Amino acid sequence: MPTFKVTICFDMNIRTSIFFLVLLIGIDPIAIAQDFILPNETTKIPVLFQNERPISIKLAYDARAIKNTTDSTYVASILYYKNDAPSFDSMAIRLQARGIYRRKQCFYTPLKMRFKKSLTKGTIFEGTKKLKVVLPCSKGTYNNDDVVKEYMGYKLYEIVSPIHFKTRLANIELIQDTGRKTNHEALKGFFIEDLDAVAARVDGKELKRNFHPLQQDGLSSVRNAIFEYLIGNTDFSMTSQHNYKLVFVDKKVIGIPYDFDMSGLVDASYAAVSGVENMPDQITEVTERLYKGYQWDVALYQEVRQEYLDHKTEMLETVDRLQEYFEHEDQFIQARRFIVEFFEILESDTNFNSKILNRARE
């Protein structure tokens, strides 16, 4: 396999501001393929994400008004929440719709919550300004299990990457006014921290400019591509930041994947293969894996491969801990088997070479 390496030398004492000036004049620094040292993030994790037990919430809104919101418009609502207390507390919040596909196609509109700082003080939402809320898409039989499987993807990614979105599962009583009637439904969902919070937690900065995967940190680039392969996801682009965000941390460009509902791990009823138009091979089902990563040194691929193998036990234990939240046992068994099959590929030199290493894109 060819080796791709572009080196631009920087004085190690150059300030972050100089880096961004370099970006503005069009020079693309490539991150060195090595791990990064994060600050002690324990004290920076928002209170909400310091506990992994599902939180109970009640949320009411006008379904029609939500769908008409934009990035600058909101719908006022009251969030009722219960953490460890026996009764619900309440807080005024603002809501808006988010996403593209789910917003247009799903019965339950995905949401973003915005909080007023003065109201969050002393609550489990202290330190939180914005949150994404993942809801089921459809009203199907497995809608809640699909949410748990997507949440599983985020928890697995936490194990392999020090930079990730924090998440927390939620039991949601959703009250939607549709104009004709008011629907009361019990759903599973989960919170995702905002990218600004991630960047602040790791002493980094969000990058809105696109970087080719070969211009990103090599270690995280390969980790991320193999992670997307692990969950069987093709609905992302490391180049154009589709379901993929970039942050600048420790003088490195680091990618963070998100939105896994189209993955083979979730295997939602509406999921479809996407983003493979320029790939040499084609798949027709989301449960078929297709590697979309790019070519790096073989040694780097082997390093990342070993990382995943070293985390196999921890990953499967994470999967098993989520079993209690599934409503249908067969959905848990299917999800667990999908993860096990990934490790079977990694454990075989022949399969790893043919399905991943030799499929890497130029």
C-alpha positions in Angstrom: 0.0 0.0 0.0 1.3 3.5 -0.8 2.3 5.7 2.1 0.8 9.2 2.1 2.8 11.7 4.1 2.9 15.5 3.8 5.0 17.3 6.4 4.8 21.0 7.3 7.1 22.0 10.2 5.9 24.3 12.9 7.7 25.8 15.9 6.3 24.0 18.8 5.8 27.3 20.6 3.6 28.9 17.9 0.4 30.1 19.4 -3.0 28.8 18.4 -3.9 32.2 16.9 -1.0 31.8 14.4 -2.4 28.5 13.3 -5.7 30.0 12.4 -3.9 32.8 10.5 -2.2 30.1 8.5 -5.6 28.5 7.8 -6.9 31.8 6.5 -4.1 32.3 3.9 -4.7 28.8 2.6 -1.9 26.6 4.0 -3.2 23.2 5.1 -1.1 21.8 7.9 -1.3 18.0 8.3 -1.5 16.7 11.8 1.2 14.2 12.9 -0.1 10.7 13.5 0.3 10.5 17.2 -2.0 10.6 20.2 -2.8 13.8 22.0 -2.6 14.7 25.6 -5.8 16.0 27.0 -6.3 18.1 30.1 -7.8 16.5 33.1 -11.4 16.6 31.8 -13.1 15.1 34.8 -13.8 18.5 36.3 -15.0 19.8 33.0 -17.7 17.2 32.3 -21.2 18.8 32.7 -23.2 17.5 35.6 -25.7 15.9 33.3 -23.1 13.5 31.9 -21.4 12.6 35.1 -24.1 9.9 35.6 -25.0 7.2 33.0 -28.3 6.1 34.6 -31.2 7.1 32.3 -32.8 10.4 33.3 -36.6 10.8 33.2 -38.1 13.8 31.5 -41.4 15.2 30.3 -41.6 17.5 27.3 -44.5 19.2 25.7 -44.6 21.3 22.6 -46.6 22.2 19.5 -45.4 19.8 16.8 -46.3 22.2 14.0 -44.5 25.1 15.5 -41.3 23.0 16.1 -41.0 22.0 12.4 -41.1 25.7 11.4 -38.2 26.7 13.6 -34.8 27.8 12.2 -31.4 28.3 13.7 -32.5 31.7 15.0 -36.1 30.9 16.0 -37.4 28.9 19.0 -40.5 27.5 20.7 -40.8 28.1 24.4 -41.4 25.1 26.5 -41.1 23.7 30.0 -38.8 20.8 30.7 -39.8 18.5 33.6 -36.9 16.3 34.7 -36.2 13.8 37.5 -32.8 12.5 38.3 -32.5 10.8 41.7 -35.3 12.7 43.4 -38.8 11.1 43.7 -40.6 14.0 42.1 -40.0 16.1 38.9 -38.4 19.5 38.9 -39.1 22.0 36.0 -37.2 24.5 34.0 -38.1 26.9 31.2 -36.3 26.1 28.0 -36.3 26.9 24.3 -36.7 24.3 21.6 -35.9 24.1 17.9 -35.9 21.4 15.3 -32.5 20.1 14.1 -31.1 17.8 11.5 -31.9 17.4 7.8 -33.2 13.9 6.9 -34.8 13.2 10.2 -36.4 16.6 10.4 -38.1 16.1 7.0 -38.8 12.4 7.1 -39.4 11.4 10.8 -42.6 11.4 12.7 -40.7 12.6 15.8 -38.8 15.8 15.0 -35.2 15.7 16.4 -34.7 18.6 18.8 -32.2 21.0 20.2 -32.7 22.5 23.7 -31.3 25.8 24.8 -31.0 26.8 28.4 -30.7 30.1 30.3 -27.6 30.0 32.4 -29.3 31.6 35.5 -31.9 28.8 35.5 -29.5 25.9 35.4 -27.4 26.9 38.4 -27.6 24.2 41.1 -29.3 21.8 38.8 -28.1 18.8 36.8 -28.1 21.1 33.7 -25.6 23.5 35.3 -22.8 24.2 32.8 -25.0 23.3 29.8 -26.1 25.8 27.3 -27.3 23.6 24.4 -28.2 20.0 24.1 -29.3 17.8 21.2 -32.1 15.4 21.8 -32.3 12.2 19.8 -35.8 10.7 19.5 -37.0 7.7 17.6 -37.7 8.5 13.9 -40.8 6.4 13.4 -43.7 4.9 15.3 -42.5 1.3 14.5 -42.3 -1.7 16.7 -38.5 -1.3 17.3 -38.4 2.5 17.5 -37.2 2.6 21.1 -34.7 -0.2 20.5 -33.3 1.7 17.5 -32.6 4.6 19.9 -30.7 2.3 22.4 -28.6 0.9 19.5 -27.6 4.3 18.3 -26.8 5.3 21.9 -24.7 2.2 22.0 -22.7 3.5 19.1 -21.8 6.6 21.0 -20.8 4.7 24.1 -18.5 2.4 22.0 -16.8 5.4 20.4 -16.0 6.8 23.9 -13.9 3.7 24.5 -11.6 4.2 21.5 -11.4 8.0 21.3 -10.5 10.5 24.0 -12.4 13.2 22.1 -16.1 12.4 21.7 -19.6 13.6 22.4 -20.9 12.8 25.8 -24.4 11.2 25.8 -27.1 10.2 28.3 -30.0 8.0 27.9 -33.5 9.3 28.8 -37.0 8.0 29.4 -39.2 10.6 27.8 -42.9 11.3 28.2 -43.5 13.2 25.0 -46.6 15.4 24.7 -47.2 16.7 21.2 -50.0 19.0 20.1 -50.6 18.2 16.4 -53.5 20.6 15.9 -56.1 17.9 15.7 -55.2 16.2 19.0 -52.6 15.9 21.7 -50.4 12.8 21.6 -49.0 11.4 24.9 -46.2 8.8 24.3 -43.5 7.1 26.3 -40.3 7.0 24.3 -36.6 6.4 24.8 -34.2 9.1 23.7 -30.8 10.5 24.6 -29.1 13.8 25.1 -25.9 14.7 23.2 -23.7 17.5 24.3 -23.1 20.4 22.0 -19.8 20.7 20.0 -19.0 23.9 21.8 -19.0 22.0 25.1 -16.8 19.2 23.6 -14.2 21.8 22.4 -14.2 23.6 25.8 -13.9 20.3 27.7 -10.7 19.3 25.7 -9.3 22.8 25.5 -9.8 22.9 21.8 -11.5 25.0 19.1 -14.2 24.1 16.5 -13.0 24.1 12.9 -15.6 25.0 10.4 -13.3 24.7 7.4 -13.1 21.3 5.7 -9.9 19.3 5.9 -9.2 16.2 3.8 -8.8 13.1 6.0 -5.2 12.9 5.0 -4.8 16.4 6.5 -6.3 15.4 9.8 -4.5 13.7 12.6 -3.6 10.3 11.3 -4.3 8.3 14.4 -7.8 9.7 14.9 -8.5 9.6 11.1 -7.9 5.8 11.0 -9.6 5.3 14.3 -12.7 7.0 13.1 -12.8 5.2 9.7 -12.5 1.9 11.4 -15.2 2.9 14.0 -17.6 3.7 11.2 -16.8 0.3 9.7 -17.4 -1.3 13.2 -21.0 0.1 13.3 -21.5 -0.4 9.5 -22.1 3.2 8.7 -21.7 4.8 5.3 -23.7 8.0 6.0 -20.8 10.2 6.7 -18.0 12.2 5.0 -14.7 12.9 6.7 -14.0 15.3 3.9 -17.1 17.5 3.8 -18.0 17.1 7.5 -21.2 15.3 6.9 -22.1 13.7 10.3 -18.5 14.5 11.2 -17.2 17.5 13.1 -13.6 18.8 13.4 -11.8 20.4 16.4 -8.3 21.7 16.8 -6.7 20.2 19.8 -3.0 20.1 20.8 -2.0 21.4 17.4 -3.9 18.6 15.6 -7.1 18.5 13.5 -9.3 15.9 15.1 -12.6 14.5 13.7 -15.6 13.5 15.8 -18.3 11.3 14.2 -22.0 11.5 15.2 -25.5 10.5 14.0 -25.4 6.8 13.6 -29.1 6.0 12.8 -28.3 4.9 9.2 -25.7 2.3 10.4 -26.0 -1.4 10.2 -25.7 -1.5 14.0 -29.0 0.3 14.3 -30.5 -1.2 11.2 -33.5 1.1 11.3 -36.5 0.4 9.0 -35.7 3.6 7.0 -31.9 3.2 6.9 -30.3 3.2 3.4 -26.8 2.9 2.1 -25.4 6.4 1.3 -22.2 8.2 0.5 -20.6 5.4 -1.5 -20.9 6.8 -5.0 -17.2 7.0 -5.6 -16.3 3.7 -4.0 -14.9 0.8 -6.1 -17.3 -1.6 -4.4 -21.1 -1.4 -3.8 -23.3 -2.6 -1.1 -27.1 -2.7 -1.0 -27.9 -3.3 2.7 -26.8 -1.2 5.6 -25.8 -4.4 7.4 -23.1 -5.0 4.8 -19.9 -3.3 5.9 -17.9 -1.1 3.5 -14.6 0.6 4.5 -14.4 4.3 3.6 -11.1 5.2 5.1 -8.0 6.5 3.3 -4.5 5.2 2.9 -2.0 5.7 5.7 1.1 3.8 6.8 0.4 0.1 7.3 2.0 0.4 10.7 -0.6 3.0 11.7 -3.4 0.7 10.6 -1.9 -2.1 12.6 -1.6 0.1 15.7 -5.3 1.1 15.5 -6.2 -2.5 14.8 -4.5 -3.6 18.0 -6.2 -0.7 19.9 -9.6 -2.1 19.0 -8.6 -5.6 19.8 -7.3 -4.5 23.2 -10.7 -2.9 23.9 -12.7 -5.9 22.7 -13.7 -7.0 26.2 -14.5 -3.5 27.4 -16.7 -2.9 24.3 -18.6 -6.1 24.7 -19.1 -5.4 28.4 -20.5 -2.0 27.4 -22.9 -3.7 25.0 -24.0 -6.1 27.6 -24.7 -3.3 30.2 -27.2 -1.8 27.8 -29.2 -5.1 27.4 -31.7 -4.1 30.2 -32.9 -1.1 28.1 -34.0 -3.1 25.1 -37.7 -3.9 24.8 -37.1 -6.8 22.4 -34.4 -9.4 23.1 -33.9 -10.2 19.5 -32.8 -6.6 18.8 -30.1 -6.8 21.5 -28.9 -10.2 20.2 -28.7 -8.8 16.6 -26.8 -5.7 17.8 -24.3 -7.7 19.9 -23.7 -10.2 17.0 -23.0 -7.3 14.7 -20.2 -6.0 17.0 -18.8 -9.5 17.5 -18.6 -10.0 13.7 -16.4 -6.8 13.5 -13.9 -8.3 15.9 -13.9 -11.5 14.0 -12.7 -9.5 11.0 -10.0 -7.8 13.0 -8.8 -11.0 14.5 -8.1 -12.5 11.0 -5.1 -11.2 9.1 -6.8 -12.3 5.8 -10.1 -10.5 6.6 -8.4 -7.4 7.9 -6.2 -7.1 4.9 -8.9 -7.8 2.3 -11.8 -5.9 3.9 -10.0 -2.9 5.4 -6.3 -2.4 4.6 -6.6 -3.1 0.9 -9.8 -1.2 0.6 -8.4 2.1 1.8 -8.9 4.9 -0.6 -6.2 7.0 -2.3 
